[in-house]
Amino acid sequence: MSIAPCRAPVLASMDRAQPFATAEDAWFWTMAALTARRDGARLGAGRGLVVRPCEPDDVVKCLDRLYRQRRIDLAHARIMRIWGERHESPSPRIPQEAGDLRLWREAMDRLDFPLRAKGIVSGPPRGLQEAEILPFRGRVA
C-alpha cells in the first residue's frame, strides 16, 4: 500500500513578502480580498502576484483590537467599509466628503501603528515628512 504524496500547499517564504507602503494600501487590499471572499473566491496565502506579510484577517484583527480599546468608533469602521469598497479615499476637494475625510484620516492614523508593529506596513510613518528648517528673520541680539 503506497502513501500518496502530501498535497499541502507550499507557503511562500516571508523573506519574499512585500509589506504595504501605507495603512491605506493595506486597507484597500484587505477590502478587495474580503469582497472577493464574499463573492465566493477562495483565498490562500501566496497565491497573488505579490506575496504579502499577512492575511486579510490580520488587518481586520488590528481594526477589531482598536475598536475594543475604544481607539476607533463604529463611525470610523463604517467610513472605512464604505470607502474601502469604493477602493478610494474621501477627496479633500469635495466639501460633502469633509466629515468622511476627517474620520478616514483618524482611522488610518490609528491603524498605522499596529500594522507597522506587525510588519504589515513599512513605508514612511503617516503624517511625518521631513521638516524644512526656516531661517529666523527676527532681531539678532
C-alpha positions in Angstrom: 0.0 0.0 0.0 1.6 3.2 -1.1 1.2 6.5 0.6 0.0 9.4 -1.6 2.3 12.4 -1.7 1.4 15.3 0.5 -0.9 17.8 -1.2 -0.4 20.6 1.4 0.2 24.0 -0.2 3.7 25.3 -0.1 3.6 28.7 1.6 5.8 31.4 0.2 8.9 32.5 2.2 8.4 35.5 4.4 11.7 36.8 3.0 9.9 37.5 -0.3 7.0 39.1 1.4 6.5 42.7 0.4 4.9 45.0 3.1 2.5 47.7 2.2 3.7 51.3 1.8 0.8 52.7 3.8 -2.1 51.7 6.0 -4.5 52.8 3.3 -2.9 50.4 0.8 -3.2 47.6 3.4 -6.9 48.5 4.0 -7.8 48.6 0.2 -6.1 45.3 -0.3 -8.0 43.8 2.7 -11.3 45.1 1.4 -10.7 43.7 -2.1 -9.9 40.3 -0.5 -12.9 40.4 1.7 -15.2 41.4 -1.2 -13.7 38.6 -3.3 -14.3 36.1 -0.4 -17.9 37.3 0.0 -18.4 36.7 -3.8 -17.2 33.1 -3.5 -13.5 33.3 -4.2 -11.1 31.0 -2.3 -8.3 33.0 -0.8 -5.0 31.5 0.2 -1.5 32.6 1.2 1.0 33.2 -1.6 -1.5 33.0 -4.5 -1.4 36.6 -5.5 1.1 38.4 -7.8 2.8 39.9 -4.8 3.5 37.9 -1.6 2.1 39.9 1.4 3.3 39.5 5.0 -0.2 38.9 6.3 -3.7 37.6 5.6 -6.7 40.0 5.2 -8.0 38.8 8.6 -4.8 40.1 10.3 -5.7 43.6 9.2 -9.3 43.1 10.4 -8.0 41.8 13.7 -5.9 45.0 14.2 -9.0 47.1 13.4 -11.1 45.0 15.9 -8.5 45.5 18.6 -8.6 49.2 18.1 -12.4 49.1 18.4 -12.2 47.1 21.6 -9.7 49.5 23.0 -12.1 52.4 22.1 -9.4 53.9 19.8 -11.9 53.9 16.9 -15.6 54.2 16.8 -18.3 52.5 14.7 -18.4 55.6 12.6 -14.8 55.1 11.7 -15.4 51.5 10.8 -18.4 52.5 8.7 -16.5 55.0 6.7 -13.6 52.6 6.2 -16.1 50.0 4.9 -17.8 52.4 2.5 -14.7 53.9 1.1 -12.8 50.6 1.1 -15.5 49.1 -1.1 -15.1 52.0 -3.5 -11.3 51.5 -3.4 -10.6 55.2 -2.9 -10.3 57.6 0.0 -12.5 60.6 0.5 -11.5 63.6 -1.5 -10.4 66.8 0.3 -11.6 68.8 -2.7 -15.3 67.8 -2.3 -16.9 69.7 0.6 -19.6 67.0 1.1 -16.9 64.4 1.9 -15.2 66.6 4.6 -16.7 64.6 7.5 -15.8 61.3 5.9 -12.3 62.6 5.3 -11.8 63.5 8.9 -13.0 60.1 10.1 -10.9 58.3 7.4 -7.7 60.1 8.4 -8.3 59.4 12.1 -8.9 55.8 11.4 -5.8 55.4 9.1 -3.6 57.3 11.6 -4.7 54.9 14.4 -4.4 51.8 12.3 -1.0 52.7 11.1 1.0 51.9 14.3 -0.4 48.4 14.9 0.2 47.4 11.3 3.8 48.7 11.5 4.4 46.8 14.7 3.3 43.6 12.9 5.5 44.3 9.9 2.5 44.7 7.5 3.3 48.3 6.7 6.8 49.6 6.2 6.8 52.9 4.4 7.5 56.3 6.0 5.3 56.9 9.0 1.9 58.5 8.3 1.9 62.3 8.6 5.6 62.6 9.3 7.5 64.3 6.5 11.0 65.8 6.8 10.6 69.3 8.0 12.3 72.2 6.4 14.2 74.5 8.7 13.5 78.1 8.0 15.9 80.9 8.9 15.0 83.2 11.8 14.1 86.7 10.5 13.8 88.4 13.8 16.1 90.7 15.7 19.6 89.4 16.2 21.0 90.1 19.7 
